[in-house]
Amino acid sequence: MPDQVPTSSAPAGQASVIHDLGYRGYDGPRLGRAQIVRALTWHSFRSSFGIGRGAKGKIIPVLALIAMCLPALVNAFAVARGNARLFGYDVYVPGLRVALVTIFIAAQAPELVSRDLRNRVLPLYFCRPLRRGDYPLAKYLALTAALLVLIEIPLLILYVGTIASAKGGHVIWNETRALVPGLGVGLMWAVLMAAIGLVLASLTGRRAYSTGIVAITCVLTFVLSLLLIQSEGGTTATSTGARIAGLFSPFTILDGVRIWLGGTSPGTDADPGRFGPLYGILALIVLAACLGGLAARYRKVSQS
């Protein structure tokens, strides 16, 4: 029988006891805030790829990664047969990248934030030495890292498959010089799209709703920009309308920034020309607005 210890806080005329259930207390080191953020980031990153979840949770991230890598594998076979590299590092099959990044963030951003909102477990996080901004920061870092894996690994496979059949050191050097800007473009995509995906997914605790919000926003804005670009003469047009038509979607904003910074591979956008700085400024504004909105959302949740 567990020990029963009388308490002094019992109401008059009633006996109250504290039951010792025999749980062993924790007497190890007390890790602080930084370790909590690292653990939450690592757990969220693993969840982005279904690690630690059932087989159903792995389907979308694994298939998205495989599909993203397929063009790079096709390129390796083509280069081995004497052909030139099939894709640019800075664009890498633009339509495929847009589709798979949309699917990935629409499926995985709600997984990272909607469940905790629905189950109302955030007070359990914030009762630890965790600041209000640490939780969304950890989720953002995790999704950014997951998008980097999705976007950058195919570029590395494309690079290795190309230089494996290279003849001469100058070819390897040229491919390396082309790869580095491509990795930079991938970093821009990951940083901006992770912020957009999380702030949209955090609007509701219902996962189906948040998935729909993310997917519909990404698809509709992209289609709108494409229609505007085509109506102004396509990606080769030089009119003012064509140059600013890409400002209505995060995907075309990113492509406009890429072209402005020196990208030469054809993508989804017309050359922004003198409007290039506008694309860069708008990308920063969207990023700041999304991160600010994410922080405000969790500040409000923590106080409710």
PyMOL commands that set and color helices and strands:
alter all, ss='L'
color gray80, all
select helices_A, chain A and resi 33-48+55-80+94-119+122-126+134-163+169-201+207-231+240-248+250-260+273-303
alter helices_A, ss='H'
color red, helices_A
select strands_A, chain A and resi 4-6+17-19
alter strands_A, ss='S'
color yellow, strands_A
deselect
rebuild
show_as cartoon
